[in-house]
Amino acid sequence: MVDALGYPLRFELTPGKDHDFVTGYRLLHELDFCPGEVLADRAYDTNAILEPLQSRAITPVIPSKRNRRVKLPLESETYKERHLIE
């Protein structure tokens, strides 16, 4: 997890078999601050992550999975900043 400038806020090494969603879900629920946006890849496009973010007035910048019936809007220019974590 990094801030808007790419500086690390939290780092956690997980086993390769763990899905990103599991750790990401926990990290997002442990946030002690309220960011304006959360940028993440398709793996985080689940209602279990999106609903808590939206209830805290945090804008998810997450592309919709291919199988999502109603695609969510994506701010493409903001999403390009996700490279900072990669």
C-alpha positions in Angstrom: 0.0 0.0 0.0 1.4 3.4 -1.0 0.3 7.0 -0.8 -0.4 9.2 -3.8 3.3 9.9 -4.4 4.2 6.2 -4.3 5.7 6.3 -0.8 5.1 3.1 1.1 2.5 3.2 3.8 2.4 -0.5 4.5 4.2 -3.6 3.2 3.2 -7.2 3.8 4.8 -10.3 2.3 2.3 -13.1 1.8 2.5 -16.6 0.5 2.3 -17.0 -3.3 -0.9 -19.0 -3.0 -2.8 -16.2 -1.3 -5.1 -14.2 -3.5 -4.5 -10.4 -3.4 -8.1 -9.8 -2.5 -7.7 -11.5 1.0 -4.8 -9.3 2.1 -6.1 -6.2 0.3 -9.5 -6.6 2.0 -7.9 -6.7 5.4 -5.6 -3.8 4.7 -8.4 -1.6 3.5 -10.5 -2.3 6.5 -7.5 -1.5 8.8 -7.0 2.0 7.3 -6.8 4.6 10.1 -7.3 7.4 7.6 -9.8 8.1 4.8 -8.1 8.5 1.4 -10.1 10.2 -1.4 -9.4 7.4 -3.8 -8.2 3.8 -3.8 -6.5 2.6 -7.0 -6.4 -1.2 -7.5 -6.5 -3.8 -10.3 -9.3 -6.0 -11.4 -8.7 -8.5 -8.6 -10.2 -6.0 -6.2 -13.5 -5.6 -8.1 -15.7 -7.3 -5.6 -18.7 -6.0 -3.7 -16.9 -6.9 -0.4 -14.3 -4.3 -1.2 -16.3 -1.7 -3.1 -19.2 -1.3 -0.7 -17.1 -0.5 2.4 -15.1 2.0 0.3 -18.2 3.7 -1.0 -19.8 3.8 2.5 -16.7 5.8 3.7 -16.9 8.2 0.7 -13.8 6.7 -0.8 -13.8 6.6 -4.6 -12.7 3.2 -6.0 -10.6 3.5 -9.1 -10.8 -0.2 -10.0 -11.6 -1.6 -13.5 -14.6 -3.9 -13.7 -14.0 -7.6 -14.1 -15.1 -8.9 -17.5 -17.9 -10.9 -15.9 -19.5 -7.9 -14.1 -22.9 -7.3 -15.6 -23.0 -3.6 -14.9 -19.6 -2.1 -15.5 -18.5 0.5 -13.0 -17.2 3.9 -14.3 -13.4 4.1 -14.4 -11.4 7.3 -14.3 -8.7 6.2 -16.9 -6.3 9.1 -16.2 -6.3 8.5 -12.5 -5.9 4.7 -13.0 -2.7 5.3 -14.9 -1.1 6.3 -11.6 -1.4 2.7 -10.4 2.0 2.0 -11.8 3.5 3.6 -8.7 2.8 0.4 -6.7 3.9 -1.9 -9.5 
